Amino acid sequence: MDWPLLASLDEDERGRVLSAARRRAYARGDVLVREGEPSDSLHLVASGRLAVRVTTRDGDNATINLLGPGDYFGELSLLEGQPSARSATIVALEPAQTLSLSAAEFRDLRTRHRAADHLLLTLMARRVEELSGRLLEAMYDGLDQRVHRRLGELAELYADGRGPTTIPLTQEHLAELVGGTRPSVNQILRRLEDQGVVALGRGKVTVLDRARLDAEAG
Ligand SMILES: Nc1ncnc2c1ncn2[C@@H]1O[C@@H]2COP(=O)(O)O[C@H]2[C@H]1O
């Protein structure tokens, strides 16, 4: 597995960091870190897809992003200074494995390998850009466009070669990810199904025509 966060390390250094990390396995539905709890580790995703969830003002849970192999999480609270709490809950959407570094190991990585620290900054800049894009989308784009775009991104995350890609998410989750209500997202998905762009199933959406979806996303 290649983690962009470790891309600047040479093979020996990378091996040292990874051998100090603890491998953990999770089942679908397991909570890996919980919003509000004190933090002491950074996690690299080795396999499986994970949901980033936050509590809304109404006390509901909303999925704000998904992570997959090669991603990392848990850095925010470690960068904020002590003591700091997790900004989100991370839940396994399927069986997953992570490698975790303690806060001290993460600090050590950043101070000993300036290039890794710089990469962290680059990756965070990318995430800020992604989130600004989402904010603009939420402010100015229609729900249709948001559904098309997010489905395209999810198809990328779940793609396993050529052909149709099945996204194993409920319409509830999809609605949370695009910031829409379930009935209105369902209406858009049904229209896409009528056009042959997706096929809907219980707890899943299969993208059949990626090119059309991307064209619709604008
Ligand atoms: N919008 C987001 N997209 C992806 N990951 C996020 C987002 N918000 C929070 N996280 C991750 O969720 C983690 C929760 O614990 P931390 O606050 O330590 O670090 C956080 C980030 O790594």
The ligand as an SDF file (V2000), in Angstrom:
LIG
                    3D

 22 25  0  0  0  0  0  0  0  0999 V2000
  -14.1590   16.8610    6.0470 N   0  0  0  0  0  0  0  0  0  0  0  0
  -13.2950   15.9010    6.3480 C   0  0  0  0  0  0  0  0  0  0  0  0
  -12.8240   15.0940    5.3720 N   0  0  0  0  0  0  0  0  0  0  0  0
  -11.9800   14.0890    5.6470 C   0  0  0  0  0  0  0  0  0  0  0  0
  -11.5310   13.8150    6.8850 N   0  0  0  0  0  0  0  0  0  0  0  0
  -11.9510   14.5910    7.8800 C   0  0  0  0  0  0  0  0  0  0  0  0
  -12.8460   15.6650    7.6870 C   0  0  0  0  0  0  0  0  0  0  0  0
  -13.0800   16.2400    8.8840 N   0  0  0  0  0  0  0  0  0  0  0  0
  -12.3690   15.5380    9.8010 C   0  0  0  0  0  0  0  0  0  0  0  0
  -11.6900   14.5480    9.2000 N   0  0  0  0  0  0  0  0  0  0  0  0
  -10.7980   13.5510    9.8160 C   0  0  0  0  0  0  0  0  0  0  0  0
  -11.5020   13.0010   10.9190 O   0  0  0  0  0  0  0  0  0  0  0  0
  -10.5920   12.9620   11.9890 C   0  0  0  0  0  0  0  0  0  0  0  0
  -11.1970   12.9130   13.3670 C   0  0  0  0  0  0  0  0  0  0  0  0
  -10.1580   12.9920   14.3230 O   0  0  0  0  0  0  0  0  0  0  0  0
   -9.1460   14.2350   14.2610 P   0  0  0  0  0  0  0  0  0  0  0  0
   -9.8950   15.4780   14.5830 O   0  0  0  0  0  0  0  0  0  0  0  0
   -7.9550   13.8940   15.0320 O   0  0  0  0  0  0  0  0  0  0  0  0
   -8.7290   14.3050   12.6840 O   0  0  0  0  0  0  0  0  0  0  0  0
   -9.8110   14.2870   11.7950 C   0  0  0  0  0  0  0  0  0  0  0  0
   -9.5210   14.2240   10.3300 C   0  0  0  0  0  0  0  0  0  0  0  0
   -8.4430   13.3690   10.0630 O   0  0  0  0  0  0  0  0  0  0  0  0
  1  2  1  0
  2  3  1  0
  2  7  2  0
  3  4  2  0
  4  5  1  0
  5  6  2  0
  6  7  1  0
  6 10  1  0
  7  8  1  0
  8  9  2  0
  9 10  1  0
 10 11  1  0
 11 12  1  0
 11 21  1  0
 12 13  1  0
 13 14  1  0
 13 20  1  0
 14 15  1  0
 15 16  1  0
 16 17  2  0
 16 18  1  0
 16 19  1  0
 19 20  1  0
 20 21  1  0
 21 22  1  0
M  END
$$$$
